[in-house]
């Protein structure tokens, strides 16, 4: 019938772990933009994609966001999603 639902987990370079699911979608990568605002606050934008190439396209969005919103700086990161067992 339908595809099996599963959990997908990404571990970022700083140790942050993001799990999505349950999902039947074929996501392969998680991306994150951590933006430092002029007032010293931080905003985080994230999402998942169906390929590394699709995730890399978000870098242009980060550059646009930095320009349009006046971010002091930002980090753009991509991590591979791996299937993890359901909790519980």
N, C-alpha and C positions, 0 to 999 in steps of 0.2 A: 504494500500500500504506500504509505509515506516514508520519507527518509527518517532514520533514527535521530532522535534528539540527543544532543551531547553538550557538554560544557567545554569551553575553550578558555585557556589561560595564557596570559602574556606576563613575562617578568621583565620589567624595565631595568636599564643599567643602574639606577639608584636603588634597586631592590623593591620598588613598588610592584605589587601583583594585582592584575585586573583579570577577573573571571567574568565571562559572558555566558548566558545560556539559562535554561536549556534552549538550544537552537538546532535547526536542521540545515541552516544556511552554511554555505561552503566558505566561511571566512578563513583567511590564512594569516592576516597580519592586523596588529593593533597599532594605531598611531596616536601621538600625544603632542600637543603644543603647550608649553609652560611659558606664559608671557609675564614679564615683569613690567608693571605699569609705572608711570611717572610718579605716582603717589606712594610707591613702595609696595603696593599690594601685588598679589599674583592671581592670574586667571589661568584656568586649565581648560583646554578644548581637546576632545578626543573622539575617536571613532574606530571602526574596523572596516577592513576591505577584503576583497576576494582575491587580491594578488599583491605582490610586493610593488609592482609597477603602479597599481592604483593607489597604494599608500603613498608612494613617492610623489605623486601628483599633488598631494596635500601640502607639500613644501611651498609651492607657489602661493597657496592660500595663506600660509603663515607669513610669507613676505608681504602680501597685500594687507593682511591684518596689521602687521607691524607699522606699515606706512599709514594706513587709514586711521588707525586707533592711537597712533603715537606711542607704541610700546617702547620702553627703554631698551629692552632686550627680550629675546625669546630663545627657547630650545625646542627643536623639532626632533622627535625620536620615533623610531619604528621598532616593534618587537614581533617576532613570529608567535603565532597562536599555536598552542599544542593542546590536544584533547586530554582532558582530565576527568577522572571518575566523578560521578554525581555525589554530592555530600548528603548524608542522611540515609 
